[in-house]
């Protein structure tokens, strides 16, 4: 399964999933820089694709050598999110994206996680009459044409 597989409608491709934890106010800056290096496509008709979780609380305690100085109590920072996106399985690109995130992140030790995954990509079959597709529904997020 490391090399992916196909079904009638979907191709499963090997990719890298990157996960970055960040204060919510840093996300746009980080993602703007990432998208300059990697357009984050989803198939051939979408780009700039990422998922951002709801805001949560990050827990940590600065030790000796930390920019904040050592502390005895655990800090609880509200407003931290996780942003997840996919990259091609390309070591050079991955290194560029990791370095870019490190340079534009506000943390001394940014939390960046990387793992290999299989992702779905549509084969582009005609499903214009599929009653479950967003363009055939009335979701409140749908823009009128």
Helices and strands as residue ranges (DSSP letters): E 5-6, E 10-23, G 24-26, H 27-37, E 51-52, E 56-60, E 75-88, H 91-104, E 111-122, G 134-136
